[in-house]
């Protein structure tokens, strides 16, 4: 299996460009064992990044992640998120404590504000700073922040945000117009969630056409398209071991200019600014 490249966080620490997403895990306890096994298999194959959140199945996805990490916490770059309604200063600290308990660990490597909510950013950032000083989180970032949000954040904490997690895939290219270039200029990685649009991308003939050229699956082409770009981390969910292996193999695919032209015709890049899309 291919070695997973890394991208530098603003402070210089490397973060893998391919991770294991957990959105949708934990919704059915009958699948919990299979989901934990898929995460373990991903770790066995060298995928070190796991992304989860307190929102996912009301903490159950964090618990499944904790099961998968048992005995190998130091092998994992762990990401979780605080819900906006919890993101006051004290609420952020309390939410992190709950997540740590669910995860069975003493630290989260990257802790994100899931999206903008009712609490002023200053309060959330104060909570993040307190958690960093206590050693309970190592980095902090945001998710679903549009240009105006990012400009506000930059004024409050210049150079400190470690990442912005965004909906980004071939069907959702709006961030390419302004937000993605802005982030690259500042060395802020973008974590692309739902990289195959929860499976909806796979029905498009253009993906199938490119996939045939490589003996690959449409999902692998969609992932390869993301992973070829600088400053991008992809976190596809894979609740089955076979899907984990399929995602990892996407790293070996090298799309050429003809492939990219086919995909651009089917999924045109933005010609103007668009409202931020979320799922």
N, C-alpha and C positions, 0 to 999 in steps of 0.2 A: 504494500500500500504506500502511496506517496507521503512524503513528509509534509506536514502542514506549515506553510509560511506564517510569518508573524508580521504584525504592524506595530509601530511604536506609539504608545500613548504619549500625550504631551510632555509628561515627565521623563520619557525615554524607556519605560518598561515595555517589553514586548507582550503583545496579546495575539493569540492565534486568529487567523482570518476566517476560520470555519469552526462553528460551534454546534452545540446540541440545544435546540429549543425545546421548551416544555409546555408551551401554551396548548391547552387541550388535554394535557395529562392530568390524572387524578379525578376526572369526572365520573369514572366508573371503577369502583374498587375491584371488580372482577378482572380488570386489565392492569392493575397496579403492578403486579409481579412482572408481567411482560414489559411494561414501560420501564421499570427499574433495570431489567435485564438489557434492554436496548441502550440505556445510558451507560451501563457497565461495559457493554460491548464497544461502545464508542470510545470509552476511556482505554480499553484494551488495544484498540486500533490507533491510539495516539491523538484522539480529539480531546483536547484538554479543557476547552471552554464549555461551560453549561450556563444557559440563561434561564432564569425562572422569575417569579414574582409572587408577592403575597396575594395578589388578586386571583391567580390561577387556581381554580377549584378551592378557593378560600383557604389557601395554605397547603392543600393536599399535594400539589405539584412540588412544593418545597420539601415536603416530607419524603416523597418518592426520590427526589434528588439526593436528600440526605442518606437514604438507604443505599443508593447507588455509589455514594462517595465513601461509605464506611471503610476504614482502613487505608484510604488513599487520598485523604483530603489535600495533602501537599501536591498531588498531581493535577489538581483542578484549579482553573481560573474561574471563579464563581461570581455570577452576576445575579442580583435580585433587585426588586423595585418596591418603592413605597407608593401606596395609593394617594392621590391628591387630597382626598378628604382627611387623611391622617397626617398630612405633611406640615403641620405646625412644628415649631422647634421641639417641644416635648413629645408631640405625636410621632414625629419622625424617629426619635430615639426609641420610643415604646414599640413602634412598628418593627424597627430593626431588631430589637430584643426578641420579639415574637418570631421573626424570620430565622434568627440564629437558633432558636429552640427547635423550630420545625426542621431546620437543616442539620442539626446536630453538630454544629461547629462554633468556634469562637470568633470567626471573622468572615466577612464578605469582601471579596477582592474589588468589586465595582458595584456601587449602590446607586440606583437611578430614581429620580422622580418620574413616575409613570406618565403623567401629562400635567398640564397646568390646571390648577384647581383654585379653591377659595382662599387659600393661605398665601400671604405675600411671599415672594421668593426669598426675601431676606430671612424669614423664619426658617424655611426649609434649609437654606444654606447654613444657618447657625446650627441646626440639628446635625447636618452633615459634618461640620467642623468639629462639633463635640464628639461625634462618633469616631472621627479620625483620630482625635487626641486620645480617645480611650482605646484605640487599637481594634475597634470593632468593624470598621471598614477601612480599606486601604486607598481607594479612589472613589470619586463620586461623579455622576453625570446626569443626563436628562434623557427623556424619551418623548417623542411627538412634539418637539419644539420647532415652531416655524421661525421665519426670519426675524419678526419683531420680538419674539421670545428670546431668540439667541442674542440679539443686540442688547436687550435689557440685561440678560445674564452676563454678557461680556463686561458691561459697565459695573456690575456688582462684584464680579469675581474674575477679573481678567486673567486669562491663561490657566485657569484652574479646572475647567470642565474637561472631563476625560473622554466623553463620547456623547453622541446624540443618537438614540435608537429610533429609527424611522421606518415607515412602510415604504419599501423600495423593491421593485421588480420590473420586469419588462412591461407590464400593464400599468405601472404606477411610476412614471418617470418624471413627474413634476418637479422634484427636488433638483434635477439636473440644471434647471434654468438659473437658479440663484443660490439655494441653500447648500447644495453639494459643493460648488466652487468656493463659496464663502468658508465652508468648513475645511476644505483642503488647504486654503490659504493660511489658515490658523493651525493646521496640524491636528484637527479634531477628527478622529475616525467616526464614520457613520456605520452603525450596526443595522443591517437590513433585516427586518423581520418579515415574515410571510414571503420568502423569496420565490415561491412558486404559487403565490396567491391562493393558498389553502387548496391547491390542486386545480383551480379553475384555469390556470395557464395551459395545462397539459392538452387541452382539446384543440389548440390552435395549429393549423397545418404547417405554418412556417417553422415552428419548433420541431415538428416531426420531420420536416424536410432536412433541416440541419442535423438532427439526431441520426438520420439514416447515413449520412456521410461518415459518421464516426462510429457507427455500431453502438450508439449510446441511447439513452432514454431522453425524452423531452425534458424531464426534471433535471437531468444532468446538464443539458444545454442551458437551461435557465439559470442554474447555479454557476456554471462556467462563465456565463455572460457577466454575472455580478463579480465573481472572484478575480476576473482579469483586470479589474479596475483598481487604481490606487486609492487607498483610504477607505476601503469597504471591508466590513466583516459580515458574513452571512450566518444566520442562526436558524436553519431549517429544523422544524420538528421532525423527529423520526421515532415513532413509537414501536417500531419493529426493527430487529437486527438487520434484516435485509435492506431496509431503507437507509440505515446508518452506513452500510458498506457502499450502497449506491451513491450516496451523497459524497462520501470520501473520494470515490473514483472520479468525480467531476473535476478534481484538481489536476488530473492528467490531460484534460481536454484543452487544446489550444485553438481557439476560434480564429479564423483568418478574416481578411477584409471582405471576402465574398459572403461568409457567414453573417458578419455584422451588417452588411448591406441588406441581406434578406430579412434579418430581424428588425432593422430600422424601418423597412417598408411596412412590415406587419405591425410594428409597435413604434410609431414615430416619436422622436424626442420632442420636448415641449418647445413651442415657438414664442411663448410668453409666460409670465408668472402665473402660477395656479395656486389656489388655496391648498393648504397641506391636507393630504389624505390620511385617513386613519381607518383601522379595522377594530 
